[in-house]
Amino acid sequence: MIDFQQFKIKVIELTGLERDALHIYVGIGVFLITLMLTRKWVRYHRTRLKLALLVAIAFALMGEFLDLRHSYPNLSGDILAASIHDIINTCFWPLMLYVINHWTPLFNKDD
């Protein structure tokens, strides 16, 4: 069975993308897929937005937990700073999409 670190290396090799770019794509992807999948069961758009944001944050935290678990015996300030950087990269655009969708009329159907 492939572990999380090996899986990440395979994804980086297959896509040719940098780690930071992958975090951004995963965050946006999880956010949008959650919005699409919950459309049938969650009636209110704002509730779906909150749920999608929470799922994207959960994915970011879960990924960093798996990363930190891999490097646990040798945790340092640099590793923790890189982990926080990864969480911010993963959550930034889902948060921006949430904010834009929640507090502006940009995506309203009525306009």
Phi, psi and chi 1 to 4 in degrees:
 res  aa     phi    psi   chi1   chi2   chi3   chi4
   1 MET       -  141.7 -174.5  167.6  165.1      -
   2 ILE   -86.1  135.3 -170.2  167.7      -      -
   3 ASP   -89.1  174.4   74.9  -12.1      -      -
   4 PHE   -60.7  -42.6 -174.7   66.3      -      -
   5 GLN   -63.8  -43.3  -64.9  -58.6  -40.4      -
   6 GLN   -64.3  -39.6  -68.0  170.7  -26.4      -
   7 PHE   -60.6  -45.8  173.2   73.2      -      -
   8 LYS   -61.3  -42.0  -79.2 -175.6    7.2  179.2
   9 ILE   -63.1  -41.3  -69.4  167.7      -      -
  10 LYS   -63.4  -42.5  -70.4  -71.6 -176.5 -166.0
  11 VAL   -63.8  -42.8  170.6      -      -      -
  12 ILE   -62.2  -43.0  -70.8  168.4      -      -
  13 GLU   -65.4  -42.6  -71.3  172.5   -5.7      -
  14 LEU   -68.5  -39.0  -74.0  171.7      -      -
  15 THR   -89.4  -27.3   61.6      -      -      -
  16 GLY    74.2   12.4      -      -      -      -
  17 LEU   -92.0  155.2  -66.7  171.1      -      -
  18 GLU   -74.3  160.4  -62.9  -69.5  -35.2      -
  19 ARG   -59.1  -42.0  -77.7  177.5    6.4   98.1
  20 ASP   -61.5  -42.4  -75.6  -14.3      -      -
  21 ALA   -63.5  -40.2      -      -      -      -
  22 LEU   -62.6  -39.7  -74.0  173.8      -      -
  23 HIS   -61.1  -42.1  -80.1  -82.5      -      -
  24 ILE   -64.4  -46.3  -67.2  166.0      -      -
  25 TYR   -63.3  -41.1  -75.4  132.9      -      -
  26 VAL   -63.2  -45.3  166.0      -      -      -
  27 GLY   -60.2  -49.6      -      -      -      -
  28 ILE   -65.3  -42.8  -67.7  171.5      -      -
  29 GLY   -61.6  -47.5      -      -      -      -
  30 VAL   -62.8  -41.7  167.0      -      -      -
  31 PHE   -60.9  -50.7 -178.6   80.9      -      -
  32 LEU   -69.7  -39.9  -66.2  176.0      -      -
  33 ILE   -64.3  -39.7  -71.6  168.6      -      -
  34 THR   -63.3  -41.0  -57.2      -      -      -
  35 LEU   -60.1  -43.7  -80.5  176.2      -      -
  36 MET   -68.4  -43.5  -71.9 -173.3  -62.7      -
  37 LEU   -70.1  -29.3  -68.6  177.1      -      -
  38 THR   -89.9   -4.1   57.7      -      -      -
  39 ARG   -57.1  -37.4  175.3  174.0 -111.1  162.6
  40 LYS   -73.6  -32.4 -160.9  175.5 -145.8  177.5
  41 TRP  -105.6  -22.3  -62.4  -72.4      -      -
  42 VAL  -111.1  113.6 -179.7      -      -      -
  43 ARG   -70.8  -42.2 -178.7  175.2 -179.7 -174.8
  44 TYR   -90.1  131.3  -62.3  105.9      -      -
  45 HIS   -61.4  -40.7 -178.4   67.9      -      -
  46 ARG   -65.6  -34.7  -73.4 -169.9  176.2 -160.3
  47 THR   -67.0  -42.0  -55.8      -      -      -
  48 ARG   -62.2  -40.0  -78.0 -161.8  -34.0  -89.6
  49 LEU   -60.5  -46.8  -77.0  171.3      -      -
  50 LYS   -62.4  -43.5  -70.6  174.9 -172.3  170.5
  51 LEU   -63.0  -44.1 -178.3   61.5      -      -
  52 ALA   -62.8  -40.4      -      -      -      -
  53 LEU   -64.9  -43.3 -178.5   60.1      -      -
  54 LEU   -63.9  -38.8  -72.2  174.9      -      -
  55 VAL   -66.9  -41.4  170.4      -      -      -
  56 ALA   -62.8  -42.2      -      -      -      -
  57 ILE   -64.5  -41.3  -68.2  168.8      -      -
  58 ALA   -62.2  -41.3      -      -      -      -
  59 PHE   -62.6  -42.8  -99.1   75.7      -      -
  60 ALA   -62.1  -45.4      -      -      -      -
  61 LEU   -66.8  -39.6  -66.4  174.2      -      -
  62 MET   -64.5  -43.1 -178.3  179.3   61.7      -
  63 GLY   -61.8  -42.0      -      -      -      -
  64 GLU   -72.2  -32.5  -69.1  -46.5  -55.4      -
  65 PHE   -61.1  -45.1  168.7   75.9      -      -
  66 LEU   -64.7  -38.5  -67.1  171.8      -      -
  67 ASP   -63.9  -46.6  -82.8  -13.4      -      -
  68 LEU   -68.2  -32.9  -70.4  175.2      -      -
  69 ARG   -63.5  -36.3 -169.9  178.1   70.7  155.8
  70 HIS   -67.1  -36.6  174.4   71.3      -      -
  71 SER  -104.8   20.1   59.2      -      -      -
  72 TYR   -53.3  -49.0  171.9   68.1      -      -
  73 PRO   -63.8  -22.1  -11.3   18.3      -      -
  74 ASN  -114.7   33.6  -56.2  -41.7      -      -
  75 LEU   -63.5  136.9  -80.5 -178.9      -      -
  76 SER  -139.9  174.4   67.9      -      -      -
  77 GLY   -62.2  -35.7      -      -      -      -
  78 ASP   -65.6  -40.5  -68.9  -20.2      -      -
  79 ILE   -66.4  -42.4  -68.6  173.2      -      -
  80 LEU   -66.1  -38.6  -67.8  175.1      -      -
  81 ALA   -64.3  -40.9      -      -      -      -
  82 ALA   -64.8  -36.1      -      -      -      -
  83 SER   -66.2  -43.4 -174.3      -      -      -
  84 ILE   -63.5  -40.4  -68.3  169.1      -      -
  85 HIS   -58.0  -44.2  174.2   82.3      -      -
  86 ASP   -64.7  -40.9  -70.4  -13.8      -      -
  87 ILE   -62.9  -43.1  -68.3  169.2      -      -
  88 ILE   -63.8  -43.9  -69.2  169.3      -      -
  89 ASN   -60.3  -39.6  -94.0  -13.3      -      -
  90 THR   -72.5  -36.1  -53.0      -      -      -
  91 CYS   -95.9  -13.9  -62.2      -      -      -
  92 PHE   -59.9  -56.1  179.1   78.1      -      -
  93 TRP   -70.6  -36.9  -75.9  110.7      -      -
  94 PRO   -58.9  -38.9  -29.4   37.1      -      -
  95 LEU   -65.1  -42.9  179.4   61.7      -      -
  96 MET   -63.0  -43.1  -71.4  -57.7  105.0      -
  97 LEU   -63.0  -39.0  -69.9  171.5      -      -
  98 TYR   -61.9  -49.6  172.2   82.0      -      -
  99 VAL   -61.3  -47.3  166.8      -      -      -
 100 ILE   -61.3  -44.2  -69.5  167.6      -      -
 101 ASN   -70.3  -35.5 -131.7  -40.8      -      -
 102 HIS   -81.5  -39.8 -171.2   75.4      -      -
 103 TRP  -113.1    5.8  -75.7  -56.1      -      -
 104 THR  -132.0  159.3   71.0      -      -      -
 105 PRO   -86.9   13.4   29.9  -34.0      -      -
 106 LEU   -55.5  -41.7 -174.2   63.2      -      -
 107 PHE  -104.4   13.1  -64.0  115.0      -      -
 108 ASN   -66.4  141.9  -78.7   -5.5      -      -
 109 LYS   -73.5  -23.9  -66.9  178.4 -172.7  177.5
 110 ASP   -72.7  -21.8  -60.7  -26.2      -      -
 111 ASP   -80.9      -  -67.7   -1.6      -      -
